[in-house]
Amino acid sequence: MKEEQKHTHPIDWFRHASPYINKHRGRTFVLAFGGEALTDAQFPHLIHDITLLSHLGIRLVLVHGTRTQIDQEMAKLDLEPLYHKGLRITDNTALELAKRISGAVRIEIEALLSMGLPNTPMSGARLSIVSGNFVIARPLGIHDGIDYCHTGEVRRIEVDALRSQLEGGNLVLLSSLGYSPTGEVFNLRFEDVAAEVAVALHAEKLLYLTEAGGLLDSHNQLIRELNTREAEKLLKDTNTAASQLLLKNAIHSCRRGVERVHLINRLDKDALLSELFTRDGSGTLISGTIYEDLRTATIDDVGGLLELITPLEQNGTLIPRTREQLELEIDHFTVIERDGTIIACAALHPIDSDYGELACVATHPDYTGSGRAETIIEHIQKKAREQNLTKLLALTTRTSHWFQERGFLPVEISKLPLKKRTLYNYQRNSKVFIKKINAK
């Protein structure tokens, strides 16, 4: 017998929900929903539930999309939306539409959250809603020869300002727009914004209201719970772009500190409360694992290293390495392993009595910005000191700023040690950086 059938009386349901009410009080949840939700007749029910959650003491960040509304407006203008690999190419027209629609949607949501009409679930409710430039973005740039124009990606979250608003009792409402320090506006995927906000806030829950609800297994049955390893396996067998995006964000979030990610059917008006306040829930729960190890690589890690660095070799960030080369140089590598997966690596290649080369620095996309790269470089520097090396050099074509921000200084090719200078690839035209380190 299903749990909801066993608790048909309101008092029974309330008793059953009370442990969850106590558990969720004071916690931070990020709730994300697409533009489809705003055009649905069920949307006021969702607003009522959001108000209820807020009054139960849950700190809420809402992230909304506008994908549907932008496409509808473009259709009215007889314009064809431009997409590449499922991601919008935001030209000037699309950006102007995105800005206008995001403003209108924000006002609509704020108006609904401000209702306090008698004889409604919101009777007497008062919420303070805050929006702002909490999401700092950067351009996505050119991929596969395609210029994504004003489409961007999250660079960072202004987490202190965001946390201050939540601690002040405000509900935070975010759109899928991000802002650059130079005053530019970028169109982002709301799913990505929600994931990065949840990670930055160390949120207890990230909740996606989806069109399809939770994930289904090969027998078309709801998958109620997955850990990140199981989610990765499912991702390889998932063909739909929407499910792939949600799974990637769920894995990414869990591995960077979000306790749980929920995929919930937005078409079911009871699904959100059922997921949060009943034992069985209504959607799919994805949870993280906590095992991680920093160590010297072994021959058994070659396969994991190849899987980690191959995408970076393909896009030109790293120099291609064969399996045989990795096997020969495996003792030079340091790795971070989490739950059986290599999530970061770097190599230290001694050049002469003074110089060592920091090479093959890579972090799994799910852990970018998590501090793993800094951790592994600190370990490399410690190893260099133990070998009485006094300088670390690095060659890069695409991550110059990253190295400079970590104390590496740009130098001319002529400053390279002779052994390295004779092997320099002028066709690749890498920039050279050197960092002095204190000897042991």
N, C-alpha and C positions, 0 to 999 in steps of 0.2 A: 504494500500500500504506500502510495506516495505521501510525503510529509505534509503537503498542503491539504490532503484529504483527511489527515489525522487531526488537524487543527482548524476545524471549520468554524468554531465559535470564536468571536472576536477576543474574548478574554483569554481563551486558550492560546490564540495566536500571539497575543501581547505577552503572555508569560513566556512563551517559547522564544520570542524576539528579544526579551529583556537582557539576556547575556550579551547579545550583539550590540544593543544600544549602549550598554556600558563600555564594551570593548572599543567601539568606534568613536566615543566622545573624545574630542581634543585631537583626533587624528587628521591627517591631511590626505584628501582624495582629489585626484584630477579626473574630471569627467569630460569626455570628448564626444562630439556628435557632428555629423555632416550636415550640409545644407538641406538634404532631403527631410531631415527631422523638422525643420522650421516651417516647411510647407505642408506638413501633415496635420490632420485634424486632431491627432493625439498629442500634439505639442503642448497644449495647456496642461495636460495631465503630467507631463514630464516636469513642467515648471512647478506644479504643486509639489511633486516629490522632491525636487531640488530644495524648495523652501522648507519642507519637512526635515530633510537631512541637515540643513543649516541650523534649524532650531533645535535639533538634537545634539548640537555641539560639534558637528563635523566641519572642519575647515575645507572649503571648497574652492577649486579653480575650475572654471568652465572654459573649454576651448571649442569654438564652433568653426565649421567650414562654410564655404560659399560656392563650392564647385558647381553645384546644380544651378544656382541662381546666375552665375556668370555665363554658363553655357546657354541658359534660356535667353538671357539678354543678347548674347551674340547671335542667336538664331533670329531674334526679332530684327536685328540689324543686318540680317542676311550675311553674317560672317561665319566662317568655318573655324571652330576651335582648333588650335594647334597642339598636338601632343607628340611626345617621343618617349617610348618605353613607359607609357602610362603617366608621364609627368607633363604638366602643361608648360608650353613655351609661352611665357608671358611677354607679349610685345606691348607697345605703348597703349594700344586700345584696350587690351585685356587688363593691363595694370590700372588704367583709369576706371574701368568697370569694377575691378576688384576693390578699389578704394571706396567707390561710391556705394557698392553693395554692402561692404563690410560695415560702413557707417550706418546704413539703414537697418541692417540686421542687429547691430549692437543696440540701437535705439528700441527696436521691437522687443528684444529680450529684456532690456532694462524696464520697459513699460510693463511687461508681463510679470516680472519679478517684483514690481512695485504695487501690484494689485492687493487690495485688502477688503474686497467686497464682502458684505454679509452673505450668509448662506452658501459660501464657497469654502473649499479646503484652505484658502488663504485668508480667511476672515481674521482680522486683527494682526496679520503678519506684517512685519516691517523689516526689510533687508537693506543694507548699504552695499551698493555694487560699485566696484572700482575697475576701470580699464586704464591702460597706459602703455608706454613703450618699454615693457618689461622684456621683450624678446629682441635681442641684437642679432642681426642677420648679415650674411655676406652673399655675393652673387654665386650662383652655381657654376657659371662660366660656360665653357665649350666642352662638350662631350660627344665623341663620335663625329666630330665635325659640325655638330649642331650647337648653335648659340642659343642658350636658354633665355637670353635677354634679362628681363626683370624677375625671373624665377630665382629664388635663393634657397639657402639652407641656414639652419640655426647656427650661429657662431657662439653665443653664450646667452645665459639667462641672468637678468639682474635679480639675483636670488635674494639678496638682503632686502631690497625694496619690496619684493614680492612677499617675503616672509613677514615683513613689518605690517603690511596690509592685512594679512591673514590673522596675525596676532592681535590686531586692532578690531577684529570681529567683522571685517569686510569680506564679502564674496568677490572674488576676482574673475572678471570676464575677459577672455583673450580671443582675438581673431587669428586668422592664418596669415596676417601681415607681420613682417619684421622690419626693423629699422637699422640702418648702418650709422656709424659715428660721423659719416660725411653727409648725413641727411637724406640718403636714398631710402626708398621703400621697396621691399621685395615681397613677392608672393610666395608663400610657403605651403607645404602640405600640413593641414591641421593635425593629421596623425603624428607627424614628426614633431610639431610644436608641443603637443600633449606629452609625448614621450620625454622630450628634453626638459620640460618643466617638471615632470614627475621625478626625473633623475636629480635635477638640481635641488629640489625641495626634499629629497629623500622621502618621497610620499609613501604612505603605507599601501595605497591602492591607485592604480591607473585603470579607469573604466572606459572602454570603448562601446558606445551604442552603435551597433552595426545593422545593416539591412538584412543580413542572413542569420544573425544571432551567433551562437557558439559554433565551434568547429565540429565537423562530422567525420566519423570513421568510414572505413571501406564498406560497412553495412548500412551506411546512412543513419547511424545512431549518434546522438550527441556525445561528444567527448567532454566529460565533466572536469577533468583535471589533468594537467601535464606539468612535468618539470622542464627545465630548459633543454636538457638533452633529448627528451622525447619530442619537444617542440621542434628542435633542429631536424630530427628524422622526418617529422611530418612535413616540414617545410620543403624537403627534397621531393616529396610526393604530391605537393599541392600545385595545381595548375592555374588557379584563379589569381589574378593580380591583387584583388582586394584582400584575400586571405594571406597571400605572401607578404604584403605590406604590414598587415596587423601582426603576423607571426614574427617578422623581423623586428618590429618595434617592441613587441613583448619580450623577446629574447634579449634585445639590447637593453631594455629597461631593467629587467630582473638581474642581469649580470652587472648592472651598475648601481644596485642598491634598492630598487623598488621591490617591496616585499611580494606584491601580487598584482597581476594584470588580469582583468576580467573582460571577456567578449560577450556582450549582452544584446539580445534582440530588441531593438528599439520599437518594433511594431507591436510588441506585447506591452500594454500599459502597466502591467504589474511586474514586469521582469526586473527592473532596477531594484525595487524594494525586496523582491523575492531573493535576488542574488545576495543582497547585503544582510538580510535578517532571517534567513532560513538556512538550515544545515545543508540541504541538497543544492540550494541555489537554482539558477535557471539557465546559466550559460556555461562558458568554458573558463576555467581558472588556470592560469599559468603562473607557476611560482619558481623562484630562483634556488640555487644551491650555493653553498658557501665553502668551497674547498679551493685553495690556491697555493701555489708553491713557486718560489723564485730559486732557480738552480742552473747549474751548468748543463748544457744539452748533452744527450747521449745519442748513439746511433739509432735508437728506437724512435727518436724525435724527427728523423729526416722527413717522413711522410707529413707530419703535422706542420713542419717548417715550410715545406713546399706548398701546402694548402694555404698557409698564411701569406707567403710572399709572392706567389704566382700572380695574383691580381695586380700587385704593385709593379711587378716586372712587365706585365702586359700594357700598363698605362704609362710606362717609361719612368716611373719614380725610382725603381731599383734596377740595377744591372742584372740581366738574366744569369741564373746559376743552375748548373745541371745537378742531378741527384748525386753523380760521382763527385762533383766538386764539394757539395755539401757534406758528403760522407768524409772526405779528406780533411775538411776544415771544421768538423763538428765540435771539436774541443774548444774552438775559439768562440762558440756561441753561448750566450746566456738566454734562457727562456723563462717566461712566466706561464705556468700550466694551471688551468682552472677546470676542475671537474673533468679531467682527462683530455682537455683541449688546449693546444698551444695558442695563447691569446696575445703574446708579445715576444719579441726577440730583438737581439742586437749582437753584433760580433766585435771582438777586439783582435786586430791583427797587428802584432809587433812588426815594426819596420826596421828600426835600428835601436841603438842604446837609449835614445831620447824619445823617439816618436812611436806612437801607436795609432792605428787607424780605427775610428769608430765607423762601422759599416753595417748595412742591412738592418737598420732600425725600422721596425714594423710593429704596428698594433692592429689587432682585429678591429674592424669597423664598429662592432658593438661596444668597444671599450675606448674609442677615441675620446680624448678629453678627460679620462678617468684618473690620470696620474700614473698609469702603468709605465709609459715611456720614460717619465722622469725617474721612476723607481729603478728601471733597468739601466738607465744611463748612470745613475749614482753608483750602482753596483759595478758597472764597467769601469768607472773612474777609480773605484776602490781597487779593482783588479790591476789597473794600470799602475797605480802607486805601488802595489805589492811587487810589481815587476820593475820598479825603479824607473818607470817612464815619466817624463816631465811634460809632455805635450800630446794632446789628442788632435788628430786632423779628421776632417770629414769632407767628402765631396758630394754635392747634391745639385740636382737640376730643378727641383720643384719645391723644396722646403727650406729655402734660405732664411726666411724670417724665423722659422721654428728654431733653427740652430742659433741664430743671433740672440733670440730671446733667452737662450740657455747658456749664454756666455761665450759662444764661439765668435771669433772675429774674422772678417773676410780678409784674405791675403791674395797676392798675385801668384800665378802658377810657379813663378821662379822661386818662391819661398818653400816649395815642396822639397822634401828630402830627395837626394839624387835618385835613389832606388825607386821612389814613387813617381818622380818626374819623368823618368824614361818610359814608364808604363802609362803615362797620362793619355787618355783618349780625346784628342782634339775634336773629333767629330761629335762626340757626346757633349763637349763644351761645358763640363760640370764646373760649378763655382767651388772655390776652395775655402775652407774655414779651419781655423786652428784655435785651440783652447789650451792655455797653460794650466797644469795641475801641479799641486804640491807633491813632491816626492815623498815616499814613505819615511 
